Amino acid sequence: MRVLLVSDQESAYIWDYFDKKVFSDIDFILSCGDLSKSYLEFLATMVNAPLFYVPGNHDKSFVEDPPEGCTNIDRCLVTVNGLRILGIGGCRSPNSSIHQYTEKQMSRCTSKLGSAVKRFGGVDILLTHAPAFGLGDGKDLFHTGFECYVALLDKYQPKYHFYGHQHKNYSHEKPPENYKNTRLVNVFGYKILDI
């Protein structure tokens, strides 16, 4: 199965030089947030594959005007081509706002999702905007990852954790590629991955 992953930065290669042949075998698209509505709609139309997204901290307008032809899976567990995907949007913040949460708020959110995960028999992919604490996150408060995501990785051990929010120029440190049995992927820009 082939997935197109996108997050945080719109690719000029995709926008300006779109080549349908490059994306002809994409089964579905996952977005980790902070991309424009028009970019997501373009991908869903031109790649001709279902697009699932979680909102980033800059996606406040999606509340009133979500991207058409795309599915918001924030705080949802869905099955796509047999894969169980848990989506959680937003980032860490000292104050609550749209798509910005304290650690306590996000911890309550992830606890509530536990019954859905149990019904589905686990998680194959954790799709978030922010990373987990200490696993590719930043040093400042808005880019520090969520500790409760580490608890999710420990408890459910998904095959993949796809996240965004961490632009490549934020740090020269190479983020970890694995945590226990989970492959960690900072999606920044775009990636095509065989699952």
N, C-alpha and C positions, 0 to 999 in steps of 0.2 A: 504494500500500500504506500502511496506517495502523497506527502502533505506539503503544502506551501505554508510557511510560517512567516508572519509579518509583524512588525512592531516599531513604533516611535519615529521612524524616519522613512519618508516615501522615497522609493527607489526611482531615480531618473531612468535607469535601464528599463524598468517595467513601464513607467509612465510614457516616456518619450520614444522608446524603441521596442515596444511590445512585439514579441514574436510568438504567435500562437503555438508554434511547434514546440517551443521550449516548455510550455505549460500544458501540453495536450494530454499528458498522462497523470495530471494532478487529480487525486480522488476527493480531497477537500482542503479548505483553507482555514487556518487558525490565526486569529489576531490577538496579540497581547496588549493592544490599546495604544492610545495617543496617535492615531492616524485620522486624517480627515474623512468625513462622510463620503465625499466624492471619490476618494481613493478606494475606499472599501467597496463602494458600489461599482466602480470600474473593474476591480478585481473579480467580484462576483459575476459580473456580466461577461468580461473578456476571457477569463479562465474557464468559465462555464462549469464551476464546481461550487458546492455549498460552502458558505463562509460562516464560521462561528467566531464570535468575539467576546472579550471582556473589555469593559471600558477602562481607559487610563485616567489619570487625574486631570488631564486636560480635555476630557470628553464630556464636559458638562452639558453641552448642547444636545447630546444624544438622548437626554431625558425627555425633551420636548420633540425632537426631530431626529429619530434614529435612522441609520442608513438602511435604505430599502434593499430587499433581497438578501439581507444578512440576519443572522440569528444571535441575539444577545443571550449568552449563557452565564451571566453573572449570578453567582449563588445558586447555580443549577448543576445537576448531574445529568448528562445526556449520553446516549449511545450513538456513535457514528461509525458505520461500517464495522460493527462488532466491538469497537473500542469504547470503554467507559471514560468519559471526560468530565472532570470537575472543574468548573470555571469560577474564578473569584477576581473581581476587578478592584481598582483603586490602589492607593498607596498609603503609606504611614504619614501621619501628621499629628501635631500636638493638639489641634483643634478639629472638631468634626465639621466636615463640609461635604459637598457633593463629590463622591469618589475619593474622599480623604478620611482616614479612620485612625483612631488611637489603637494601640495594641489591644487594649481591653475590649473595644468594640469589635475588632476583627476576631479576637479569640471567641467571643460570644457567637459570631457569625459561623465560624468553622465548627463550633460545638453543635449548632443547630443542624448543620449539614450531615452530621454523623449518622442519623437515622436513614437518610437517603442513600448514603454510601453503603450502609448495611443491607438495605433492600436490593441494591445493585450488585452486591457481592464483592465490592472493592472498587478500585480506581486504577485505570491504566495510564491516564495522562492528567496531570495537574496543570491547568492553564491559568496563569495569574498575570497581573500587570507588574506587581512588585515581586522581588525575589524573596527567598527565605533568609532569615537572619544569619549572617556569617557565611552565606553560600552565594557569593557574587554580588552582595549588596554594597552600598556606599557608606561613607562615614558620617555625613550630615543627616539630620533628623528625617528629612523628606525622602532620603534614599537608603535609609536603614531598612533592612528587610523585616518581615514579621516573624517573631519567635513561634507563633502558633502554626506557621507553615512548616517549620522544622518538626513540630509534633505530628502534623499530617503526614509528612514523609516517613517519620518513624513508625507511625501506626499502620498506614496503608501501603507503604512501599510501592508507589506507582512506578511504572517503567520509565516514565519521562516527567520532568517538570520543565515546562516552557514558560519563560517569563520575559518581561521587557523592562522599561523604566531606567535601565542602566546603559546610558550611551557609551560608546567605545572611548570617547575622549574624557570621560569622567575619571578614569584610572588607568595606570600603566600595568597594574597587576592583572595577571591572567586569572579569570574566575575558575573555581573548581569545575571539573567536568562530570564528576560523579559524587553522589552522597549515598553511601551504603549500596542498595540495589537500584538506585534511581539515577538516570542520566539527566544532568542539568544542562539546559540550553538557554543562553542569553540570546534572544531572537533578534535584537536590534537590527533594523533594516529588513532583510529578508533572507530566508534559507529554504532550501528544498531538501526534505529528509525522507528517506525510505524507512518505514516502520514495519 
